[in-house]
């Protein structure tokens, strides 16, 4: 039989594990929303890999359009493509659901990170998708590390 002291220790370990694991589980997006965010991401990557930077801006979230002009967006993406080269491999790494994002209004956001190998090196890409005003998932941000 397990002693009372041991049961208390096991209970405390269990509580600590719950405290660590539960927040991680709450950040997992619902499957339907995750699928829609992945579709938005796939469309975005198809456009930028084809050099259609203006079209990627036009199809992006209204939030992105208020923060970045079409000209600035296209210049930055063209610069990234010129500097990094073509994509050789891209693998999804993480997907996190958030109800808020830095310097943005509350809403529904899914951050998707990818391990990506370009011709000239490997990077981590982070794509922020959001549920836009028209209830469509769209790209709201794109960052490289």
C-alpha positions in Angstrom: 0.0 0.0 0.0 1.2 3.5 -0.8 1.9 5.7 2.1 -0.1 8.9 2.7 3.1 11.0 2.1 3.7 9.2 -1.2 0.1 9.8 -2.3 0.4 13.5 -1.6 3.6 13.7 -3.6 2.0 11.8 -6.5 -1.0 14.1 -6.4 1.2 17.2 -6.4 3.2 15.9 -9.4 -0.1 15.2 -11.2 -1.3 18.8 -10.5 2.0 20.3 -11.8 1.8 18.2 -15.0 -1.8 19.5 -15.5 -0.7 23.1 -15.0 2.0 22.6 -17.7 0.0 20.5 -20.2 -3.5 22.1 -20.1 -2.5 25.5 -21.4 -0.7 23.8 -24.3 -3.9 21.8 -25.2 -6.0 25.0 -25.1 -3.7 26.5 -27.8 -4.4 23.8 -30.3 -6.9 25.1 -32.9 -10.1 23.2 -33.6 -9.7 20.9 -36.6 -12.1 22.8 -38.9 -10.4 26.1 -38.2 -6.9 24.6 -38.6 -7.9 23.2 -42.0 -9.1 26.6 -43.2 -6.0 28.3 -41.9 -3.8 25.7 -43.7 -5.8 26.4 -46.9 -5.1 30.1 -46.6 -1.4 29.4 -45.9 -1.2 27.1 -49.0 -2.8 29.7 -51.2 -0.4 32.4 -49.8 2.7 30.3 -50.4 1.5 29.4 -53.9 1.2 33.0 -54.8 4.5 34.2 -53.4 6.4 31.3 -54.9 5.0 32.3 -58.2 6.1 35.9 -57.7 2.5 37.1 -57.4 3.1 39.4 -54.4 0.4 42.0 -55.2 -2.2 39.3 -55.5 -1.0 37.8 -52.1 -1.6 41.3 -50.6 -5.0 41.6 -52.2 -6.1 38.2 -50.8 -4.7 38.9 -47.3 -6.6 39.9 -44.2 -8.0 43.4 -43.9 -5.8 43.8 -40.8 -2.6 43.3 -42.8 -3.8 45.8 -45.4 -4.3 48.5 -42.8 -0.7 47.9 -41.5 1.3 47.4 -44.7 0.8 49.1 -48.1 0.7 47.0 -51.2 3.9 48.6 -52.4 5.7 47.9 -49.2 4.4 44.3 -49.1 5.5 43.5 -52.6 8.9 45.1 -52.1 9.6 43.1 -48.9 8.5 39.8 -50.4 10.5 40.4 -53.6 13.5 41.2 -51.4 13.1 38.0 -49.4 12.8 35.9 -52.5 15.8 37.6 -54.1 17.9 37.1 -50.9 16.8 33.6 -50.0 16.2 32.0 -53.4 13.5 29.5 -54.2 11.9 27.2 -51.6 13.4 23.7 -51.7 11.5 22.2 -48.8 8.8 23.5 -46.3 7.5 21.5 -43.4 4.9 22.6 -40.9 6.3 22.7 -37.4 3.7 24.1 -35.0 0.2 25.5 -35.1 -1.1 27.7 -32.2 -4.6 29.1 -31.7 -4.8 32.6 -30.1 -7.6 35.0 -29.3 -5.2 38.0 -29.4 -2.1 39.0 -31.3 0.5 41.7 -30.6 -0.7 45.2 -31.8 -3.9 43.7 -33.2 -7.5 43.6 -32.1 -8.9 40.5 -30.3 -10.1 37.9 -32.7 -9.3 34.4 -33.8 -5.7 33.8 -34.9 -3.8 30.7 -35.9 0.0 31.0 -36.0 1.7 28.4 -38.2 5.4 27.9 -38.1 7.4 26.1 -40.8 10.9 24.8 -41.0 11.8 26.0 -44.5 14.9 25.4 -46.7 15.5 28.0 -49.3 18.3 27.7 -52.0 20.5 30.0 -49.8 19.7 28.7 -46.4 17.2 27.4 -43.8 14.8 29.6 -41.8 11.7 29.4 -39.7 8.7 31.0 -41.3 5.8 32.1 -39.2 2.5 32.8 -40.9 -0.3 34.4 -38.9 -3.8 33.7 -40.2 -6.9 35.2 -38.9 -10.6 34.9 -39.2 -11.4 38.0 -41.2 -14.5 40.2 -41.1 -16.1 38.2 -43.8 -15.6 35.0 -41.8 -12.8 33.7 -44.1 -9.4 32.7 -42.9 -6.7 34.9 -44.4 -3.1 35.6 -44.0 -2.5 38.5 -41.6 1.3 38.3 -41.2 4.4 36.7 -42.5 7.8 36.6 -40.6 11.1 34.9 -41.0 13.7 34.0 -38.4 
